[in-house]
Amino acid sequence: MDAVTLTLRPAEADDFDEIVKLSEGIFTGHDYLPLTFHQWLQRDNIVVILAHCGVRLVGLEAYFVVDDGRTLIHRAGRVHPDYRGQGIYKQVGEYSIKHAKEHYPNLQRERFTSILLFSNRMPTFAMDAVTLTLRPADADDFDEIVKLSEGIYAGHGYLPLIFHQWLQRDNVVGLRANFVVDDGRTLIHRAGRVHLDYRGQGIFKQVGEYSIKHAKEHYPNLQRKRFTSIGDTEIPDPRKLSELHVEAYHVGKEFCDKLKATVLTNSMEIKTCAPDYFANIIESLPARLFTRNSIFLSNWCPFERLRSNVDHILRESTELYVRKCDDDVIPNSLGVGALSPRVKYKQWVAEVYTDSPDLFQAHIVHQLKRACELINDDFIFTFTMQDESLSSLVRIIMKDQLKFKTADFYHNRTLRVYETDITAKSHR
């Protein structure tokens, strides 16, 4: 194909309608981007980058920077269906990294997650180049972003729900959507979308490159991109930091109603900890509770355990839990719960950090109760485990005792955390 010329720019609140259109058909109702777009725009470390081909929005990336500015987390990415396979996603990604490095000069790596499935092959992000117009998103792009998300994640997409939130944050730069953390050194890939008509044309790659470029303009210390993936196939090029088993179950409102009558008991008391307490203990938590890279997940966003990341972590999470919130005691377990709405589903994402099976069970039961109290409706309860041996324990509770049904979308999925170097020497 002939190259597609893109115009790249940061998003604004007025881009919302276009972003909604861009999300159409993505994740079959599970897309979150339209729901979070405005939230992202309000956050000071999230940037949403938009790619236009002429006047048409054809791709985006959102990212944020964490880990004291050293890591870029890719948060979301989309490419219009008509423009897929033309290298647009790559262009936007490269621009995002460049944009992030301008603001975070110490940026070193990129981190992201993925939940795509491929059969015996890796995705081809670019064939012949498409000429794109890349730019940050604004609120008026929402409808296009919704269209861009159509058919993605079978109803589990979140992008339309969070688009406006992202625009309000000052560290998101893409759709792809990313934000910058780790004191300006890391760009986190948060989401990415490509319009159905444009997939397979390299748009995602273009948007990713633009996102990195855009981020570097604002974060000159940007060094890396970090992201997570929940696909069946491992991604060979980035460095894999960790791998966690995913469990997900359907929880009905009728169960939550019964829970109010104390159907489920807990052998250990778990308490909600205040943000100030969490900030004081985050860097002192026992290293054995985490992977060898000491990455902390909140709503599947991978952070370093730095005090400077506390605000970013709290934005991704709903509540934090420990057994005792004593100021003079470092806890030997920590739970993170996040209400993470999808287009067609309500979802609770739980993370538990402990090496005790009893404490793990206590945290899971406590978060299940809290999710019921806060949602009070049908929802999907998801959590990850670093220790595969805990799976049998959890299944006894969820399937045998509580009779929950597995959420098919997440069945046998593995969440992997990746990181790539995006310094000038390694990322060209």
C-alpha positions as a printed Julia matrix, in Angstrom:
428×3 Matrix{Float64}:
   0.0     0.0    0.0
   1.03    3.62  -0.39
   2.18    5.37   2.75
  -0.44    7.13   4.83
   0.44   10.67   5.95
  -0.48   11.25   9.59
  -0.98   14.37  11.66
  -0.13   13.62  15.3
  -1.15   15.7   18.31
  -2.19   15.39  21.97
  -5.9    14.84  22.56
  -8.33   17.36  24.01
 -11.73   17.02  25.62
 -13.44   17.99  22.36
 -12.0    14.86  20.68
 -14.3    12.58  22.68
 -16.88   11.9   19.96
 -14.2    10.87  17.47
 -12.59    8.58  20.02
 -15.92    6.86  20.66
 -16.18    6.14  16.94
 -12.61    4.84  16.92
 -13.48    2.32  19.65
 -16.49    0.83  17.87
 -16.31   -2.93  17.37
 -13.39   -3.34  19.77
 -13.43   -5.97  22.54
 -17.16   -6.63  21.91
 -18.39   -4.46  24.74
 -15.39   -4.88  27.04
 -13.67   -1.7   25.86
 -13.01    0.9   28.54
 -11.53    3.8   26.58
 -14.67    5.93  26.0
 -15.51    5.64  29.71
 -12.1     6.79  30.93
 -11.07    9.34  28.28
 -12.16   12.44  30.22
 -10.63   11.07  33.44
  -7.33   10.62  31.65
  -7.36   14.21  30.38
  -7.65   15.4   33.98
  -4.57   13.47  35.12
  -1.29   15.33  34.91
   0.85   12.37  33.85
  -1.37   10.81  31.14
  -1.19   11.89  27.51
  -3.48   10.72  24.7
  -1.99   11.04  21.21
  -4.31   11.21  18.19
  -3.44   10.31  14.59
  -5.41   11.91  11.76
  -5.3    10.94   8.1
  -6.6    14.15   6.58
  -9.58   15.12   8.75
 -10.35   11.55   9.85
  -9.22   10.19  13.2
  -7.56    6.84  12.4
  -5.57    5.97  15.52
  -4.6     6.89  19.03
  -2.34    5.93  21.9
  -2.52    6.8   25.6
   0.46    6.54  27.93
   1.67    7.69  31.31
   5.09    7.94  32.91
   5.87    6.32  36.27
   8.88    5.04  38.26
  10.19    8.57  38.92
  10.04    9.45  35.23
  12.0     6.41  34.03
   9.17    4.21  32.66
   6.51    4.87  30.04
   3.42    2.72  30.49
   1.41    2.16  27.32
  -2.2     2.42  28.56
  -4.34    2.16  25.42
  -4.13    2.15  21.64
  -6.64    2.16  18.81
  -6.51    2.18  14.99
  -9.55    2.73  12.77
 -10.62   -0.53  11.04
 -10.19    1.06   7.59
  -6.54    1.9    8.31
  -5.24   -1.19  10.07
  -2.16   -2.92   8.72
  -0.62    0.32   7.44
   1.85    0.98  10.24
  -0.25    3.65  11.94
   0.0     2.14  15.42
   3.78    2.06  15.1
   3.95    5.7   14.05
   1.79    6.83  16.94
   3.81    4.73  19.39
   7.11    6.23  18.21
   5.65    9.73  18.42
   4.39    9.02  21.95
   7.86    7.97  23.11
   9.4    11.07  21.53
   6.71   13.26  23.12
   7.25   11.65  26.54
  11.03   12.06  26.4
  10.63   15.78  25.81
   8.93   16.0   29.21
  10.78   13.18  30.99
  14.45   13.34  29.95
  15.32   10.34  32.16
  12.82    8.02  30.44
  14.48    4.64  29.9
  11.88    2.01  29.11
   8.37    1.22  27.95
   6.03   -1.13  29.81
   2.64   -2.43  28.67
   0.05   -5.18  28.96
  -1.8    -7.01  26.21
  -4.85   -9.25  26.12
  -4.78  -10.13  22.42
  -4.93  -13.69  21.1
  -2.89  -14.99  18.17
  -2.82  -18.52  16.75
   0.75  -19.77  16.23
   1.99  -16.37  15.11
   2.9   -12.95  16.33
   0.9    -9.93  15.18
   2.12   -8.07  12.13
   1.98   -4.42  13.11
   3.08   -2.99   9.79
   3.05   -3.95   6.15
   3.44   -1.02   3.77
   3.57    2.29   5.59
   0.44    4.42   5.93
   0.88    8.19   6.04
  -0.76    9.42   9.22
  -1.51   12.7   10.94
  -0.75   12.2   14.64
  -1.93   14.52  17.42
  -2.95   14.44  21.08
  -6.63   13.73  21.68
  -9.16   16.17  23.09
 -12.71   15.78  24.43
 -14.36   16.29  21.04
 -12.69   13.1   19.79
 -14.86   10.9   22.02
 -17.36    9.7   19.4
 -14.59    8.71  17.03
 -12.81    6.86  19.82
 -16.0     4.94  20.61
 -16.19    3.88  16.97
 -12.51    2.93  17.07
 -13.22    0.59  19.98
 -16.11   -1.28  18.36
 -15.7    -5.05  18.28
 -12.73   -5.09  20.67
 -12.48   -7.39  23.71
 -16.02   -8.8   23.38
 -17.56   -6.18  25.66
 -14.62   -6.1   28.08
 -13.13   -2.91  26.62
 -12.76    0.06  28.96
 -11.43    2.85  26.74
 -14.72    4.69  25.99
 -15.47    4.77  29.71
 -12.2     6.37  30.78
 -11.3     8.59  27.81
 -12.47   11.86  29.41
 -10.7    11.0   32.67
  -7.45   10.49  30.81
  -7.72   13.85  29.03
  -7.82   15.53  32.42
  -4.5    13.98  33.44
  -1.31   15.71  32.33
   0.74   12.53  31.85
  -1.31   10.7   29.14
  -0.11   10.98  25.52
  -1.84    8.66  23.09
  -4.5     6.4   21.38
  -2.4     4.69  21.87
  -2.81    5.95  25.47
   0.21    6.1   27.77
   1.21    7.81  30.96
   4.57    8.68  32.47
   5.62    7.49  35.93
   8.77    6.59  37.91
   9.8    10.26  38.21
   9.52   10.81  34.47
  11.66    7.82  33.49
   8.97    5.31  32.45
   6.18    5.49  29.9
   3.35    3.05  30.65
   1.32    1.93  27.66
  -2.26    2.04  28.95
  -4.4     1.37  25.87
  -4.34    1.28  22.09
  -6.98    1.18  19.4
  -7.07    0.93  15.6
 -10.24    1.36  13.55
 -11.56   -1.92  12.14
 -11.18   -0.71   8.55
  -7.51    0.2    9.05
  -6.15   -2.74  11.03
  -3.15   -4.64   9.72
  -1.68   -1.54   8.06
   0.94   -0.62  10.65
  -1.1     2.14  12.24
  -0.62    0.87  15.78
   3.15    0.91  15.33
   3.13    4.42  13.89
   0.99    5.77  16.7
   3.24    4.04  19.23
   6.37    5.63  17.79
   4.68    9.03  17.71
   3.55    8.57  21.31
   7.11    7.88  22.46
   8.39   10.89  20.51
   5.62   13.06  21.94
   6.3    11.86  25.48
  10.04   12.53  25.19
   9.3    16.13  24.22
   7.65   16.6   27.61
   9.69   14.1   29.66
  13.33   14.39  28.52
  14.48   11.78  31.07
  12.2     9.08  29.63
  14.13    5.81  29.45
  11.73    2.9   29.04
   8.25    1.76  28.13
   6.41   -0.74  30.32
   3.23   -2.62  29.5
   1.24   -5.74  30.32
  -0.18   -8.39  28.02
  -2.81  -11.04  28.58
  -2.44  -12.8   25.24
  -1.77  -16.51  24.7
   1.46  -15.82  22.81
   4.55  -14.33  24.42
   6.02  -11.21  22.84
   9.65  -12.02  22.0
  11.38   -8.64  21.72
  10.64   -6.78  25.0
  12.14   -8.0   28.27
   9.58   -9.99  30.26
   9.57   -8.86  33.89
   6.98  -11.22  35.35
   4.17  -13.65  34.56
   0.97  -14.12  36.57
  -1.96  -16.52  36.26
  -5.38  -14.86  35.81
  -8.61  -16.07  37.41
 -12.0   -14.45  36.69
 -15.52  -15.33  37.81
 -19.05  -14.04  37.28
 -20.6   -12.75  40.52
 -24.36  -12.2   40.55
 -26.24   -9.5   42.42
 -28.21  -12.2   44.21
 -24.96  -13.44  45.75
 -24.12   -9.93  46.94
 -27.58   -9.64  48.48
 -27.03  -12.91  50.37
 -23.56  -11.75  51.38
 -25.16   -9.0   53.42
 -26.55  -11.8   55.58
 -22.98  -13.07  56.19
 -22.92  -16.03  53.84
 -19.13  -15.75  53.54
 -16.88  -15.63  56.59
 -13.22  -14.69  56.85
 -10.77  -16.25  59.29
  -8.55  -13.13  59.33
  -9.56   -9.5   59.54
  -8.39   -7.38  56.62
  -8.54   -3.59  56.84
  -8.59   -0.76  54.33
  -5.44    1.33  54.61
  -5.32    5.1   54.15
  -3.32    6.69  51.3
  -0.86    8.26  53.76
  -0.16    4.88  55.34
   0.39    3.32  51.93
   2.8     6.11  50.96
   4.83    5.47  54.11
   5.21    1.72  53.61
   5.37    1.23  49.82
   9.17    1.25  49.63
   9.55   -0.82  52.83
   7.32   -3.77  51.9
   9.2    -7.11  51.99
  10.8    -7.82  48.61
   9.76  -11.48  48.84
   6.14  -10.47  48.23
   6.95   -9.26  44.72
   8.57  -10.57  41.57
  12.34  -10.31  41.25
  11.84   -6.97  39.47
   9.71   -5.64  42.35
   6.97   -4.45  39.98
   3.73   -3.37  41.65
   0.48   -3.87  39.71
  -2.55   -1.66  40.21
  -5.46   -2.33  37.84
  -2.89   -4.22  35.72
  -0.69   -1.11  35.39
   2.95   -1.95  36.24
   4.7     0.49  38.59
   7.97    0.5   40.46
   7.48    0.59  44.23
   8.4     4.26  44.59
   6.81    6.8   46.89
   6.6     9.18  43.93
   4.25    6.7   42.22
   1.71    6.6   45.06
  -0.63    9.17  43.48
  -0.52    7.31  40.15
  -1.21    3.97  41.86
  -4.13    5.41  43.81
  -5.66    6.79  40.6
  -5.69    3.28  39.14
  -7.01    1.61  42.3
 -10.15    1.95  44.4
  -8.88    0.7   47.76
  -5.75   -0.73  49.41
  -5.85   -3.41  52.1
  -3.58   -4.76  54.84
  -4.12   -6.92  57.9
  -3.12   -4.17  60.33
  -2.6    -0.47  59.58
  -0.14    0.09  62.44
   2.35    2.87  61.74
   5.18    1.01  63.47
   4.62   -2.3   61.64
   5.52   -3.17  58.04
   2.71   -5.45  56.78
   3.46   -8.92  55.44
   0.64   -8.7   52.92
  -0.99   -6.06  50.75
  -4.14   -6.09  48.64
  -5.1    -3.69  45.83
  -8.69   -3.5   44.57
  -9.91   -1.54  41.55
 -13.4    -1.01  40.19
 -12.6    -1.23  36.46
 -15.81   -0.77  34.41
 -16.1    -2.15  30.89
 -18.47   -1.18  28.1
 -20.84   -4.11  28.75
 -19.64   -5.32  32.15
 -18.76   -4.14  35.62
 -15.42   -5.56  36.71
 -13.37   -5.68  39.89
  -9.62   -6.22  39.51
  -7.85   -7.58  42.6
  -4.12   -7.9   43.26
  -2.78   -9.6   46.41
   0.85   -9.56  47.54
   1.65  -12.19  50.16
   3.52  -15.49  50.48
   0.95  -16.93  52.91
  -1.91  -19.05  51.46
  -4.08  -18.16  54.47
  -3.52  -14.43  53.99
  -4.07  -14.74  50.26
  -7.44  -16.4   50.87
  -8.35  -13.76  53.48
  -7.54  -10.93  51.07
  -9.5   -12.47  48.19
 -12.57  -13.03  50.39
 -12.32   -9.48  51.75
 -12.08   -7.96  48.28
 -15.02  -10.04  47.09
 -17.07   -8.6   49.94
 -15.91   -5.05  49.23
 -16.66   -5.42  45.51
 -20.19   -6.56  46.34
 -20.69   -3.63  48.69
 -19.41   -1.06  46.2
 -20.94   -2.47  43.0
 -24.16   -4.08  44.33
 -24.87   -5.59  40.92
 -23.65   -8.34  38.59
 -19.91   -8.07  37.95
 -16.77   -9.99  36.98
 -14.26  -10.6   39.79
 -10.7   -10.95  38.46
  -7.38  -11.45  40.21
  -3.84  -12.55  39.42
  -1.48  -14.93  41.19
   2.31  -15.06  41.1
   2.22  -18.52  42.69
   0.4   -21.05  40.48
  -0.09  -23.34  43.51
  -2.68  -20.89  44.85
  -4.98  -21.62  41.9
  -6.37  -24.82  43.4
  -7.08  -23.05  46.69
  -8.92  -20.24  44.93
 -10.93  -22.6   42.74
 -12.16  -24.49  45.79
 -13.54  -21.22  47.16
 -14.89  -19.74  43.94
 -16.21  -22.81  42.13
 -16.84  -25.49  44.76
 -18.0   -23.39  47.7
 -19.52  -20.33  46.03
 -20.56  -22.0   42.72
 -19.28  -19.11  40.61
 -18.95  -19.61  36.86
 -15.66  -18.86  35.14
 -15.6   -15.75  32.94
 -14.78  -17.32  29.57
 -13.01  -14.24  28.24
 -10.24  -14.68  30.83
 -10.15  -18.5   30.92
  -6.56  -19.84  30.97
  -5.12  -16.37  30.47
  -1.69  -15.28  31.7
  -0.81  -11.67  32.48
   2.74  -10.84  31.45
   4.62   -7.65  32.27
   7.08   -6.37  29.66
   9.57   -3.55  29.46
  11.53   -2.03  26.55
  14.38    0.47  26.43
  13.4     3.67  24.58
  16.5     5.76  25.13
  17.88    7.51  22.06
  20.64    4.91  21.7
  18.28    1.92  21.6
  15.09    3.43  20.15
  15.48    4.97  16.71
